[in-house]
């Protein structure tokens, strides 16, 4: 067996006089710098996947969580700029998550949004008293949610990534 040293025309020799075609696979675009880190807490995997995809397309980093306990852990460790949560979930309900987030010094200033199918007028008043920035009924209108997220992050006096990772 004879080894041939690679040369500039080696591909042509290997492929019978023609160089292989360049890959037709499109180059991956680099993502622009994140507009902010969002924590999305919801036990509905389909809603989480859809919203994660939509926010990422708009330039946000999204950290998904499937229940309140996981959401709390990720809020403390990943330091999101904004947290969006459902109210009814396994392991920890959204109300419990909100109480803990509002009383933990590591998450105290992070804006909170509730997106839930279970918001009564009384619940909405309770959420406002707690300090929740916005509450939406499911299904939430995408443009309204996106506008609210942009406004809260832009007007957040602590700024983006107020808790360095």
Rosetta constraint file for C-alpha pairs under 8 A:
AtomPair CA 6 CA 10 HARMONIC 5.87 0.50
AtomPair CA 9 CA 13 HARMONIC 6.46 0.50
AtomPair CA 10 CA 14 HARMONIC 6.15 0.50
AtomPair CA 11 CA 15 HARMONIC 6.06 0.50
AtomPair CA 11 CA 18 HARMONIC 7.24 0.50
AtomPair CA 11 CA 19 HARMONIC 5.08 0.50
AtomPair CA 11 CA 20 HARMONIC 6.88 0.50
AtomPair CA 12 CA 16 HARMONIC 6.11 0.50
AtomPair CA 12 CA 17 HARMONIC 4.48 0.50
AtomPair CA 12 CA 18 HARMONIC 4.56 0.50
AtomPair CA 12 CA 19 HARMONIC 4.48 0.50
AtomPair CA 12 CA 20 HARMONIC 7.66 0.50
AtomPair CA 13 CA 17 HARMONIC 5.48 0.50
AtomPair CA 13 CA 18 HARMONIC 7.46 0.50
AtomPair CA 15 CA 19 HARMONIC 6.23 0.50
AtomPair CA 15 CA 20 HARMONIC 6.90 0.50
AtomPair CA 31 CA 59 HARMONIC 7.39 0.50
AtomPair CA 32 CA 59 HARMONIC 6.66 0.50
AtomPair CA 33 CA 59 HARMONIC 7.28 0.50
AtomPair CA 34 CA 59 HARMONIC 5.43 0.50
AtomPair CA 34 CA 60 HARMONIC 5.14 0.50
AtomPair CA 34 CA 61 HARMONIC 5.88 0.50
AtomPair CA 35 CA 59 HARMONIC 5.64 0.50
AtomPair CA 35 CA 60 HARMONIC 5.06 0.50
AtomPair CA 35 CA 61 HARMONIC 7.43 0.50
AtomPair CA 35 CA 160 HARMONIC 7.94 0.50
AtomPair CA 36 CA 59 HARMONIC 7.90 0.50
AtomPair CA 36 CA 60 HARMONIC 5.28 0.50
AtomPair CA 36 CA 61 HARMONIC 6.14 0.50
AtomPair CA 36 CA 80 HARMONIC 7.76 0.50
AtomPair CA 36 CA 81 HARMONIC 6.06 0.50
AtomPair CA 36 CA 82 HARMONIC 7.91 0.50
AtomPair CA 36 CA 153 HARMONIC 7.43 0.50
AtomPair CA 36 CA 160 HARMONIC 6.02 0.50
AtomPair CA 36 CA 161 HARMONIC 6.99 0.50
AtomPair CA 37 CA 60 HARMONIC 6.04 0.50
AtomPair CA 37 CA 61 HARMONIC 4.68 0.50
AtomPair CA 37 CA 62 HARMONIC 5.85 0.50
AtomPair CA 37 CA 63 HARMONIC 7.34 0.50
AtomPair CA 37 CA 79 HARMONIC 7.98 0.50
AtomPair CA 37 CA 80 HARMONIC 4.96 0.50
AtomPair CA 37 CA 81 HARMONIC 5.24 0.50
AtomPair CA 37 CA 82 HARMONIC 6.77 0.50
AtomPair CA 37 CA 160 HARMONIC 7.96 0.50
AtomPair CA 37 CA 161 HARMONIC 7.20 0.50
AtomPair CA 38 CA 60 HARMONIC 6.99 0.50
AtomPair CA 38 CA 61 HARMONIC 6.12 0.50
AtomPair CA 38 CA 62 HARMONIC 4.83 0.50
AtomPair CA 38 CA 63 HARMONIC 6.09 0.50
AtomPair CA 38 CA 80 HARMONIC 5.42 0.50
AtomPair CA 38 CA 81 HARMONIC 5.99 0.50
AtomPair CA 38 CA 82 HARMONIC 5.09 0.50
AtomPair CA 38 CA 83 HARMONIC 5.77 0.50
AtomPair CA 38 CA 84 HARMONIC 7.36 0.50
AtomPair CA 39 CA 62 HARMONIC 5.86 0.50
AtomPair CA 39 CA 63 HARMONIC 4.75 0.50
AtomPair CA 39 CA 64 HARMONIC 5.90 0.50
AtomPair CA 39 CA 65 HARMONIC 7.32 0.50
AtomPair CA 39 CA 71 HARMONIC 7.45 0.50
AtomPair CA 39 CA 74 HARMONIC 7.72 0.50
AtomPair CA 39 CA 75 HARMONIC 7.04 0.50
AtomPair CA 39 CA 80 HARMONIC 5.92 0.50
AtomPair CA 39 CA 81 HARMONIC 8.00 0.50
AtomPair CA 39 CA 82 HARMONIC 6.43 0.50
AtomPair CA 39 CA 83 HARMONIC 4.73 0.50
AtomPair CA 39 CA 84 HARMONIC 6.10 0.50
AtomPair CA 40 CA 48 HARMONIC 6.95 0.50
AtomPair CA 40 CA 52 HARMONIC 7.68 0.50
AtomPair CA 40 CA 62 HARMONIC 6.85 0.50
AtomPair CA 40 CA 63 HARMONIC 6.16 0.50
AtomPair CA 40 CA 64 HARMONIC 4.87 0.50
AtomPair CA 40 CA 65 HARMONIC 6.10 0.50
AtomPair CA 40 CA 71 HARMONIC 7.83 0.50
AtomPair CA 40 CA 83 HARMONIC 6.22 0.50
AtomPair CA 40 CA 84 HARMONIC 4.98 0.50
AtomPair CA 40 CA 85 HARMONIC 5.98 0.50
AtomPair CA 41 CA 48 HARMONIC 7.68 0.50
AtomPair CA 41 CA 64 HARMONIC 6.06 0.50
AtomPair CA 41 CA 65 HARMONIC 4.67 0.50
AtomPair CA 41 CA 66 HARMONIC 5.77 0.50
AtomPair CA 41 CA 67 HARMONIC 6.18 0.50
AtomPair CA 41 CA 68 HARMONIC 6.79 0.50
AtomPair CA 41 CA 71 HARMONIC 5.73 0.50
AtomPair CA 41 CA 83 HARMONIC 7.69 0.50
AtomPair CA 41 CA 84 HARMONIC 6.15 0.50
AtomPair CA 41 CA 85 HARMONIC 4.53 0.50
AtomPair CA 41 CA 86 HARMONIC 6.26 0.50
AtomPair CA 42 CA 47 HARMONIC 7.59 0.50
AtomPair CA 42 CA 48 HARMONIC 6.32 0.50
AtomPair CA 42 CA 64 HARMONIC 7.92 0.50
AtomPair CA 42 CA 65 HARMONIC 6.42 0.50
AtomPair CA 42 CA 66 HARMONIC 5.13 0.50
AtomPair CA 42 CA 67 HARMONIC 6.03 0.50
AtomPair CA 42 CA 68 HARMONIC 7.98 0.50
AtomPair CA 42 CA 85 HARMONIC 6.03 0.50
AtomPair CA 42 CA 86 HARMONIC 5.27 0.50
AtomPair CA 42 CA 89 HARMONIC 6.88 0.50
AtomPair CA 43 CA 48 HARMONIC 7.77 0.50
AtomPair CA 43 CA 65 HARMONIC 7.65 0.50
AtomPair CA 43 CA 66 HARMONIC 4.44 0.50
AtomPair CA 43 CA 67 HARMONIC 5.56 0.50
AtomPair CA 43 CA 86 HARMONIC 7.88 0.50
AtomPair CA 43 CA 89 HARMONIC 5.69 0.50
AtomPair CA 43 CA 90 HARMONIC 7.28 0.50
AtomPair CA 44 CA 48 HARMONIC 6.24 0.50
AtomPair CA 44 CA 66 HARMONIC 7.33 0.50
AtomPair CA 45 CA 49 HARMONIC 6.00 0.50
AtomPair CA 45 CA 66 HARMONIC 7.35 0.50
AtomPair CA 46 CA 50 HARMONIC 6.14 0.50
AtomPair CA 47 CA 51 HARMONIC 6.07 0.50
AtomPair CA 48 CA 52 HARMONIC 5.86 0.50
AtomPair CA 48 CA 64 HARMONIC 6.85 0.50
AtomPair CA 49 CA 53 HARMONIC 6.10 0.50
AtomPair CA 50 CA 54 HARMONIC 6.26 0.50
AtomPair CA 51 CA 55 HARMONIC 6.04 0.50
AtomPair CA 52 CA 56 HARMONIC 6.03 0.50
AtomPair CA 52 CA 62 HARMONIC 5.92 0.50
AtomPair CA 52 CA 64 HARMONIC 7.39 0.50
AtomPair CA 53 CA 57 HARMONIC 6.23 0.50
AtomPair CA 54 CA 58 HARMONIC 6.60 0.50
AtomPair CA 55 CA 59 HARMONIC 6.53 0.50
AtomPair CA 55 CA 60 HARMONIC 5.44 0.50
AtomPair CA 55 CA 61 HARMONIC 7.48 0.50
AtomPair CA 55 CA 62 HARMONIC 7.07 0.50
AtomPair CA 55 CA 146 HARMONIC 7.98 0.50
AtomPair CA 56 CA 60 HARMONIC 4.84 0.50
AtomPair CA 56 CA 61 HARMONIC 5.96 0.50
AtomPair CA 56 CA 62 HARMONIC 6.67 0.50
AtomPair CA 63 CA 74 HARMONIC 7.82 0.50
AtomPair CA 64 CA 71 HARMONIC 7.86 0.50
AtomPair CA 65 CA 70 HARMONIC 5.74 0.50
AtomPair CA 65 CA 71 HARMONIC 5.14 0.50
AtomPair CA 65 CA 74 HARMONIC 7.58 0.50
AtomPair CA 66 CA 70 HARMONIC 6.68 0.50
AtomPair CA 66 CA 71 HARMONIC 7.19 0.50
AtomPair CA 66 CA 89 HARMONIC 7.96 0.50
AtomPair CA 67 CA 71 HARMONIC 6.04 0.50
AtomPair CA 67 CA 89 HARMONIC 5.61 0.50
AtomPair CA 67 CA 90 HARMONIC 5.87 0.50
AtomPair CA 67 CA 91 HARMONIC 6.42 0.50
AtomPair CA 67 CA 92 HARMONIC 6.31 0.50
AtomPair CA 67 CA 93 HARMONIC 7.51 0.50
AtomPair CA 68 CA 72 HARMONIC 6.03 0.50
AtomPair CA 68 CA 89 HARMONIC 6.73 0.50
AtomPair CA 68 CA 90 HARMONIC 7.37 0.50
AtomPair CA 68 CA 91 HARMONIC 6.60 0.50
AtomPair CA 68 CA 92 HARMONIC 4.44 0.50
AtomPair CA 68 CA 93 HARMONIC 5.75 0.50
AtomPair CA 68 CA 94 HARMONIC 5.88 0.50
AtomPair CA 68 CA 96 HARMONIC 7.52 0.50
AtomPair CA 68 CA 97 HARMONIC 5.47 0.50
AtomPair CA 69 CA 73 HARMONIC 6.37 0.50
AtomPair CA 69 CA 91 HARMONIC 6.44 0.50
AtomPair CA 69 CA 92 HARMONIC 5.46 0.50
AtomPair CA 69 CA 97 HARMONIC 7.23 0.50
AtomPair CA 70 CA 74 HARMONIC 6.16 0.50
AtomPair CA 71 CA 75 HARMONIC 5.98 0.50
AtomPair CA 71 CA 97 HARMONIC 7.57 0.50
AtomPair CA 72 CA 76 HARMONIC 6.32 0.50
AtomPair CA 72 CA 97 HARMONIC 6.33 0.50
AtomPair CA 72 CA 100 HARMONIC 7.69 0.50
AtomPair CA 72 CA 101 HARMONIC 7.13 0.50
AtomPair CA 73 CA 77 HARMONIC 6.16 0.50
AtomPair CA 74 CA 78 HARMONIC 5.30 0.50
AtomPair CA 74 CA 79 HARMONIC 7.39 0.50
AtomPair CA 75 CA 79 HARMONIC 5.38 0.50
AtomPair CA 75 CA 80 HARMONIC 6.11 0.50
AtomPair CA 75 CA 83 HARMONIC 7.84 0.50
AtomPair CA 75 CA 101 HARMONIC 7.96 0.50
AtomPair CA 75 CA 107 HARMONIC 6.93 0.50
AtomPair CA 76 CA 106 HARMONIC 6.34 0.50
AtomPair CA 76 CA 107 HARMONIC 6.65 0.50
AtomPair CA 77 CA 165 HARMONIC 7.61 0.50
AtomPair CA 78 CA 165 HARMONIC 6.11 0.50
AtomPair CA 79 CA 106 HARMONIC 7.88 0.50
AtomPair CA 79 CA 107 HARMONIC 7.44 0.50
AtomPair CA 79 CA 161 HARMONIC 7.10 0.50
AtomPair CA 79 CA 162 HARMONIC 7.93 0.50
AtomPair CA 79 CA 163 HARMONIC 5.64 0.50
AtomPair CA 79 CA 164 HARMONIC 6.96 0.50
AtomPair CA 79 CA 165 HARMONIC 6.12 0.50
AtomPair CA 80 CA 110 HARMONIC 7.45 0.50
AtomPair CA 80 CA 161 HARMONIC 6.71 0.50
AtomPair CA 80 CA 163 HARMONIC 7.76 0.50
AtomPair CA 81 CA 110 HARMONIC 5.99 0.50
AtomPair CA 81 CA 111 HARMONIC 7.29 0.50
AtomPair CA 81 CA 153 HARMONIC 7.15 0.50
AtomPair CA 81 CA 160 HARMONIC 5.83 0.50
AtomPair CA 81 CA 161 HARMONIC 5.45 0.50
AtomPair CA 81 CA 162 HARMONIC 6.77 0.50
AtomPair CA 81 CA 163 HARMONIC 8.00 0.50
AtomPair CA 82 CA 110 HARMONIC 5.57 0.50
AtomPair CA 82 CA 111 HARMONIC 5.08 0.50
AtomPair CA 82 CA 112 HARMONIC 6.13 0.50
AtomPair CA 82 CA 113 HARMONIC 7.86 0.50
AtomPair CA 82 CA 149 HARMONIC 7.74 0.50
AtomPair CA 82 CA 153 HARMONIC 7.26 0.50
AtomPair CA 83 CA 110 HARMONIC 7.08 0.50
AtomPair CA 83 CA 111 HARMONIC 6.39 0.50
AtomPair CA 83 CA 112 HARMONIC 4.99 0.50
AtomPair CA 83 CA 113 HARMONIC 6.21 0.50
AtomPair CA 84 CA 112 HARMONIC 5.95 0.50
AtomPair CA 84 CA 113 HARMONIC 4.64 0.50
AtomPair CA 84 CA 114 HARMONIC 5.68 0.50
AtomPair CA 84 CA 115 HARMONIC 6.91 0.50
AtomPair CA 85 CA 94 HARMONIC 6.42 0.50
AtomPair CA 85 CA 112 HARMONIC 7.74 0.50
AtomPair CA 85 CA 113 HARMONIC 6.37 0.50
AtomPair CA 85 CA 114 HARMONIC 5.00 0.50
AtomPair CA 85 CA 115 HARMONIC 6.00 0.50
AtomPair CA 85 CA 116 HARMONIC 7.81 0.50
AtomPair CA 86 CA 94 HARMONIC 5.73 0.50
AtomPair CA 86 CA 114 HARMONIC 5.72 0.50
AtomPair CA 86 CA 115 HARMONIC 5.13 0.50
AtomPair CA 86 CA 116 HARMONIC 4.95 0.50
AtomPair CA 87 CA 93 HARMONIC 5.76 0.50
AtomPair CA 87 CA 94 HARMONIC 3.87 0.50
AtomPair CA 87 CA 95 HARMONIC 5.99 0.50
AtomPair CA 87 CA 114 HARMONIC 7.06 0.50
AtomPair CA 87 CA 115 HARMONIC 7.44 0.50
AtomPair CA 87 CA 116 HARMONIC 5.80 0.50
AtomPair CA 87 CA 118 HARMONIC 7.26 0.50
AtomPair CA 88 CA 93 HARMONIC 5.19 0.50
AtomPair CA 88 CA 94 HARMONIC 5.92 0.50
AtomPair CA 88 CA 116 HARMONIC 7.56 0.50
AtomPair CA 88 CA 118 HARMONIC 7.73 0.50
AtomPair CA 89 CA 93 HARMONIC 4.97 0.50
AtomPair CA 89 CA 94 HARMONIC 6.66 0.50
AtomPair CA 92 CA 96 HARMONIC 6.24 0.50
AtomPair CA 92 CA 97 HARMONIC 6.69 0.50
AtomPair CA 93 CA 97 HARMONIC 6.46 0.50
AtomPair CA 94 CA 98 HARMONIC 6.07 0.50
AtomPair CA 95 CA 99 HARMONIC 6.27 0.50
AtomPair CA 96 CA 100 HARMONIC 6.33 0.50
AtomPair CA 97 CA 101 HARMONIC 6.10 0.50
AtomPair CA 98 CA 102 HARMONIC 6.02 0.50
AtomPair CA 99 CA 103 HARMONIC 6.36 0.50
AtomPair CA 100 CA 104 HARMONIC 6.08 0.50
AtomPair CA 101 CA 107 HARMONIC 5.48 0.50
AtomPair CA 101 CA 108 HARMONIC 6.13 0.50
AtomPair CA 102 CA 107 HARMONIC 6.74 0.50
AtomPair CA 102 CA 108 HARMONIC 4.95 0.50
AtomPair CA 102 CA 109 HARMONIC 7.86 0.50
AtomPair CA 102 CA 130 HARMONIC 7.99 0.50
AtomPair CA 103 CA 107 HARMONIC 7.78 0.50
AtomPair CA 103 CA 108 HARMONIC 6.19 0.50
AtomPair CA 104 CA 108 HARMONIC 5.64 0.50
AtomPair CA 106 CA 163 HARMONIC 7.61 0.50
AtomPair CA 109 CA 158 HARMONIC 7.76 0.50
AtomPair CA 111 CA 132 HARMONIC 7.11 0.50
AtomPair CA 111 CA 133 HARMONIC 6.10 0.50
AtomPair CA 111 CA 152 HARMONIC 6.95 0.50
AtomPair CA 111 CA 156 HARMONIC 7.81 0.50
AtomPair CA 112 CA 131 HARMONIC 7.93 0.50
AtomPair CA 112 CA 132 HARMONIC 5.15 0.50
AtomPair CA 112 CA 133 HARMONIC 5.48 0.50
AtomPair CA 112 CA 134 HARMONIC 7.03 0.50
AtomPair CA 113 CA 132 HARMONIC 6.10 0.50
AtomPair CA 113 CA 133 HARMONIC 5.75 0.50
AtomPair CA 113 CA 134 HARMONIC 4.90 0.50
AtomPair CA 113 CA 135 HARMONIC 5.72 0.50
AtomPair CA 113 CA 136 HARMONIC 7.85 0.50
AtomPair CA 114 CA 132 HARMONIC 7.43 0.50
AtomPair CA 114 CA 134 HARMONIC 6.37 0.50
AtomPair CA 114 CA 135 HARMONIC 4.57 0.50
AtomPair CA 114 CA 136 HARMONIC 6.13 0.50
AtomPair CA 115 CA 135 HARMONIC 5.91 0.50
AtomPair CA 115 CA 136 HARMONIC 4.76 0.50
AtomPair CA 115 CA 137 HARMONIC 5.76 0.50
AtomPair CA 115 CA 138 HARMONIC 6.17 0.50
AtomPair CA 115 CA 140 HARMONIC 7.00 0.50
AtomPair CA 116 CA 135 HARMONIC 7.83 0.50
AtomPair CA 116 CA 136 HARMONIC 6.44 0.50
AtomPair CA 116 CA 137 HARMONIC 5.17 0.50
AtomPair CA 116 CA 138 HARMONIC 5.22 0.50
AtomPair CA 116 CA 139 HARMONIC 7.95 0.50
AtomPair CA 117 CA 137 HARMONIC 5.25 0.50
AtomPair CA 117 CA 138 HARMONIC 4.70 0.50
AtomPair CA 117 CA 139 HARMONIC 7.32 0.50
AtomPair CA 118 CA 137 HARMONIC 7.28 0.50
AtomPair CA 119 CA 123 HARMONIC 5.61 0.50
AtomPair CA 119 CA 124 HARMONIC 6.10 0.50
AtomPair CA 119 CA 135 HARMONIC 7.92 0.50
AtomPair CA 119 CA 136 HARMONIC 7.79 0.50
AtomPair CA 119 CA 137 HARMONIC 6.46 0.50
AtomPair CA 120 CA 124 HARMONIC 6.12 0.50
AtomPair CA 121 CA 125 HARMONIC 6.37 0.50
AtomPair CA 122 CA 126 HARMONIC 6.28 0.50
AtomPair CA 123 CA 127 HARMONIC 6.13 0.50
AtomPair CA 124 CA 128 HARMONIC 6.25 0.50
AtomPair CA 124 CA 135 HARMONIC 6.86 0.50
AtomPair CA 125 CA 129 HARMONIC 6.24 0.50
AtomPair CA 126 CA 130 HARMONIC 6.24 0.50
AtomPair CA 127 CA 131 HARMONIC 6.44 0.50
AtomPair CA 127 CA 132 HARMONIC 5.44 0.50
AtomPair CA 127 CA 135 HARMONIC 7.65 0.50
AtomPair CA 128 CA 132 HARMONIC 5.38 0.50
AtomPair CA 128 CA 133 HARMONIC 7.14 0.50
AtomPair CA 128 CA 134 HARMONIC 7.74 0.50
AtomPair CA 134 CA 148 HARMONIC 7.87 0.50
AtomPair CA 136 CA 140 HARMONIC 6.16 0.50
AtomPair CA 140 CA 144 HARMONIC 7.74 0.50
AtomPair CA 140 CA 145 HARMONIC 6.97 0.50
AtomPair CA 141 CA 145 HARMONIC 6.36 0.50
AtomPair CA 142 CA 146 HARMONIC 6.09 0.50
AtomPair CA 143 CA 147 HARMONIC 6.01 0.50
AtomPair CA 144 CA 148 HARMONIC 6.17 0.50
AtomPair CA 145 CA 149 HARMONIC 6.16 0.50
AtomPair CA 146 CA 150 HARMONIC 6.14 0.50
AtomPair CA 147 CA 151 HARMONIC 6.07 0.50
AtomPair CA 148 CA 152 HARMONIC 6.07 0.50
AtomPair CA 149 CA 153 HARMONIC 6.11 0.50
AtomPair CA 150 CA 154 HARMONIC 5.90 0.50
AtomPair CA 151 CA 155 HARMONIC 5.89 0.50
AtomPair CA 152 CA 156 HARMONIC 5.69 0.50
AtomPair CA 153 CA 159 HARMONIC 7.12 0.50
AtomPair CA 153 CA 160 HARMONIC 6.81 0.50
AtomPair CA 154 CA 159 HARMONIC 7.45 0.50
AtomPair CA 155 CA 159 HARMONIC 7.84 0.50
AtomPair CA 156 CA 160 HARMONIC 7.67 0.50
AtomPair CA 158 CA 162 HARMONIC 5.54 0.50
AtomPair CA 161 CA 165 HARMONIC 7.74 0.50
